[in-house]
């Protein structure tokens, strides 16, 4: 075991980014910039539509607006730094900025996973207990549930943050990615950190795997229950459930790929990380919107009103 005085005091990290090729970096910059210019206003429009249309006052749309807001926040953690780094010869990030990036990434990511579970609960009550829906999912309960998702996400993020800042780091201070994350910092640890690694895995990998399994089981049960309904009602609710399943898969799939193994290197990790932190979060609310006639009509009315 190394003495404490032999540990390196890390003040900044060098990020290798997505590519070292200048032409490739410029192509990626234009792609991500165009993506943000199209998709980000779309998510803001979803929030404004739900807030401005009284016909969209049901809990499902309330949760959708919160999901859009969470995804906007989540997609603002790593991409701004990534876009700026495309023009930097040496991509660096300070230790404090790295820790802040790590905290908000897992805080908002966990809050979104918990919100998807709340949305599954909403669909369960709507399908299985329709007569009790207004009592079990009223506005007060919705606010409490959304607050709980933020609280659960905060506990998850602050736990990983607390474990990360106590890691004894050695050089080289190079991270082979475009952002800071827990499994990259563990690779730089000097001493035996099996206990810390295990706690991080239990707090991260196990949480996302359990959320994914529970969500998959709940929606499978709901779709089976819909089998006995009339075709018109069945098609409308099944469409909503399918949208939820798609979002759950595109969110949890990459997360399980990155965090499901206890801090082992995984192939194509950077590519999966781009989809997990940049692409999928902003497209999640759009998946719901494109399969929902009511919100599409309301969005068109809102846009037509000002254009």
N, C-alpha and C positions, 0 to 999 in steps of 0.2 A: 504494500500500500504506500502511496506517495505521501510525502509530507505536505502540509498546507502551503508552505513557502515555495514549493516547487510548481504550484499551479500557476497558469498564465492568467493574468488579469486582462480579459478581453474587453476592449472598448468599442470595437466595430467588427463587422463581418464583411467579407468580400463575396458578392453574389455572382455566380457564373452566368445566370440568366438562361434564356431559352436557346440562344444561339450565339456563337462568337463571330459569325459571318455578318458583315455590315449590310449587305444587300438583303439577306434574309430578315435581319432586324427591321429594316425599313418596310418590307412587305408586311411583316407581323404588326408593326405599328399602325399602318394604314388599315389593315383588316380589323384590329381591335377598336380603333378610333371610329370606323364606319359602323361597326357593331353597336358601340355605345350610343352613337348619334341616332340610331334607329330604335333600339330596344329600350334604352333608358327612358326616353319620353313616353314610350308605350306603357311602362310600369307606372309612371306618374299619372298617366291618363286613366289607368285602372282605378287608382286611389281617388282621383277627382270625380270619376264617374260614380263610384259607390257612395262617396260622400254627398254628391249633389243630386242623386236620384232617389226619391222616397220609395219608389217601387223596389229598390234593391236594399231594403232594410232588413232582410232576413239574416240570421247568424252566418249562413254560408258565405254571403258576400262580405260581411264584416270580417270574417277570417281571411277571405281572399285579399282584401285591402291590406290587412296586417301582414300577410305573406309577401305581398308586393313591396311593402315598406321594408320588411326584414331583408328581402333579397337585394333591394337597392343599397341598404347599409352594408350587407355582407360583400357585395360586389365593389364596394368602395374601400375595402381594407387593403387589398394587394394590387389591383390594376393600376391606380395612379402612379405608384412607385415603379411598377413594371414599365409603363409607358414612358416615364421620364428617363428610365435607365437605358432605353433603346438609343438615346443620344449621348450616353456617358461611355467614355473609354474604359474606365474602371468603375464597376458598379459596387458601391459600398452602402452599408446601412449601420447606424450606430446600435450599440447594445440595447439602449433604452427603447429605440424605435422598433427594434427586433422583438423585444418583449411585449411592446404594445400591440404590434401586428399579430403576434401569437395569441395574446389574450382575446382581442376582438374577433379574430378568425374563429376561435372555438366557442366564444360566448355567443356570437350570432349564429354560428352553424348549429350549435346544440339547441338554441331557442327555436330555430326553424324546424329541426327534427321533432321537438316537443309540440310545436304548432301543428305539424302534420298529424300527430297523434290526436290532438284536440279536434281537428277537422274530421278525422275518422270517427271520433265519438259523436260528433254532430250528425254525420251520415247514419250512424248506427241508430241513434234515437229517432231520426226522421223516418227511417225504414221500418224499424222493429217496434217502436213505441210512438206512433204518430199522434195518438190521442193525448199523450203526456208531453209532446214536444215543446209547447209554449211554456210549460212549467219547468221542464228540465234544462231547456236551453234558452232562457230569456236573456235580455240585454245585460242584466247584472251579473249573471253566471258567466256570460261570454267575456265580460271585462275581467272577472276574476281568473278565468282560464287563460286568457291572453297574458295577464300579469304573471301567472304562474309559469308560463313558458319563458318569459323574460327572466324571472327569478331563477328557474332551473338552469337556463343558459348561463346566467352570471355565475352560479355556483360551480358549474362545469368549467367555465373559462378561468375563474380565479383559482381553482384547484390545480389545473394544469400550469397556470402561471406561477403559482407558489412552488410547485415541484421543479419547474424549469429554472427559476432564478437561483436555486440551491445546487444546481449541477456544477461540479468542479470542471471547468473547461480548459483544455490544452490546445496548443496550436496544431496544425495551421487553422486559422480562423476563416476557412473557405467553405461556403455552402453551395452545393451543386444544384441550385434551383433559383427561382426568381423571387422567393419570399422566405421568411423564417417560419419554421415549424418544429414541433417537439422532437420528432424522430431524427431530424437533422442535427439538433443540438446534442442529442444523446450520443451520436457518433463522434462528437468532439470531446466527450467526457473523458477525464484522465483516470479516475478511480473506478473501482467496482461499483456499478450502479444498477445491479440487478433488481434491487428492491424498488428503486425509483422507476425503472423501466416497467416493472410489473404493475405498479400503481398507475402509471400513465396508460398502459395498455388496458387495464381494467376500467379506467375512467374514460377512455376514448374508444378503443376498438370494440370492447364489449358493449358499451352503450349504443353505438351505432348499429351493431349487429342485432342486438335485442330489439331496438326500435324498428328495424327493417322486418324482422321476423313477425313481431306483433302486428305491424301495419299490414303485412301481406296476409296473415291469418284473418285479421278482422275484415279486410275487403273481400277475401275469398268467401267468408261466411255470409257477408252481405249480398254478394252476387248469387250465391246459392239460394238465399231467402227470396231474392227477386224472381227466381224461376217460377214461382207460383202466382205472380201478379199478372194483371192484364197487360197486353202487349204495349199499349200506349204509355202507361205509367212505367212499365218495366224498361222501355227503351230510353226514356228521359233520365231516370235515376241511374240506370246502368251506364249511360254516357258519362254522367258525373263521376261515378265510381271508377270507371276506366281512366278518366283524366287524373284522378287522385293516384291510381296505381302507377301511371306513367311518371308522374312527378316524384313519387316515392322511389321508383326504380332509378331515375336519372340522378336523384340526389344521393341516395344511399349506396348505389352501385360503386361509383368512384371512391366514396369515403371508405367503404369496406376494402376496396382494392389497396388503398393507401395505408389505412390504419388497422386493417384486419389481422395482419401478421405483426407479431410483437417486435417492431423496429428492425425488420430485415429489409435489405434493399430489394425493391421490386422493379422489374423492367418497365421502361416507358413511364416512369413515375411523373416526370415533368409534363408530359402530354396529358396524362390523366388529371394532374393538378390544375392545368389550364382550364379544362372542361369543368372541374369541380368548383373552382374559385371564381371563374370569369364567365364562362358561357352558360352553363346550366342555371345558375341562380336567377339570372335575368330572364331566361326563357320559361321558367316554371309558371309564373302567373299567366303568361301568354298561352300556355297549353290549356289552362282552365278557360280562358277567355274565348279561344277559337272554337271550343266545343260547347259554348253556352250562348244561345240565341238572345236571351234577355239582356245580358251585359253588352253584347255586340251592338244591339239596337240602341241601348242607352249611350254607349260610347259614340255612335254615329250621330245621335241627336246632339250630344255635347259639342262635338267637333263642328257640326253644321251650324250650331248657334253662334259660334265665334268666327266662322269662315264663310 
